[in-house]
């Protein structure tokens, strides 16, 4: 929902006062704590599911309910405050698409969906959490919703892939890259028609992100695509031995 985030960030440029909430502090205690909590929760749930395979269905349902609850809370706030429109609701940012995919895969686990979720969450959701475009910090509700949704999607991907063994198959990086290009094509078309900025194809986010190091528009789009392909192949390294043993490459 980039329009709301941009408008909120403009507010942080005003002088701070008692009526204004604290701004988000990159790599402050709250940020580091959210990252650590996500990592610990993910590792703990993966270990639980591997030790007790019968708990897998319950963990999947719990993660689905948690993501749905946080999303419903955000949409309720958006409807009440008036920034929720069909334009801001479209799930065309990579992390939004990953969230929808996580909900579907938690309900109906399929290898192809789990492998795509793994690449989108491990690359997109992780990057979003490390370099968030977030105006307000702890204890604002935006802080909890942002890290709650991104963190739960990342945890869901870890549980499905490493806990329930829905592991990426041979050729997964290429398939994930093609799917990402397809999503970008849809997002770019919508951006051109509606003047939105899904997947940051028209301009970079306001927060400092790796896109700032990739050149001006539209150069950073091409560079980001190459980087994404490289990252997808790196994320596949833990599974390449299995592919070789199975006769793959």
Residue, then its C-alpha position, 0 to 999 in steps of 0.5 A: x500500500x505505497x500511497x499510505x506509506x509515502x504520505x505517512x513518511x512525509x509526516x515524519x519530516x515535521x518537527x517532533x512533538x508530543x502529539x507525534x509518535x516516534x519515527x522508525x529507527x533502522x537497526x534500533x532495539x525494536x527493529x533488531x528485536x523484531x528480526x530476532x523474534x522472527x528468526x527464533x520463532x521460525x527456527x522453533x516451529x521448524x524444529x517442532x514440526x520435524x520432531x513431531x510430524x503430526x503437529x504440522x497441520x496444526x502449525x499450518x492452521x495457526x500460521x494461516x489464522x495469524x496472518x489472516x488476523x493481522x491482515x484483517x486488522x490492517x484492512x479494518x484500520x484502513x477502512x476506518x481511516x479512509x486510505x483503503x481503496x481498490x487501488x491500494x488493496x491490489x496485491x501487486x507488490x512482491x511481499x503482498x503476493x507472497x502473503x497471498x501465496x502463503x495463505x493459500x499454501x498453508x491451506x493447500x500445501x503444494x510443492x510448486x507453491x511452497x517453492x515459489x513462496x520460499x524464493x519470494x519470502x526468503x528474498x522479498x520479505x527478508x529484504x523488506x524486514x531488513x530495509x523497511x519503508x516504515x514511517x512510525x516505529x514501536x509501539x505504533x500499530x504500523x510497526x506490529x502489522x509490518x513486521x507481523x505480516x512479513x515475519x509470519x510469511x517468512x516463518x510460513x515459508x520456512x515451516x513448509x520447506x524445512x519443516x514439512x519437506x516441501x522443498x524446491x525441486x530441480x529448476x526452481x530458481x528459473x521457475x521462480x524468476x519467470x514467475x517474478x517477471x510475470x508478476x512484474x509485467x502485471x504490476x507494470x501494466x497496472x502502474x502504467x494505467x493507474x499511476x501506481x508504483x507497485x514493485x517500485x517500477x516507476x520510482x524507488x521507495x522512500x526508505x533507503x534500500x539496495x535499489x538506491x545502489x543500482x542506478x537511476x530509473x529505469x537502470x535499477x529495474x534491470x539491475x534488480x532483475x539480474x540480482x534477483x536471479x543471482x539471489x534465487x540461485x544462491x537460495x537454491x544452494x541448500x538443495x543442490x546436493x539433493x538434486x544431484x543425488x536424484x539425477x538433477x543438475 
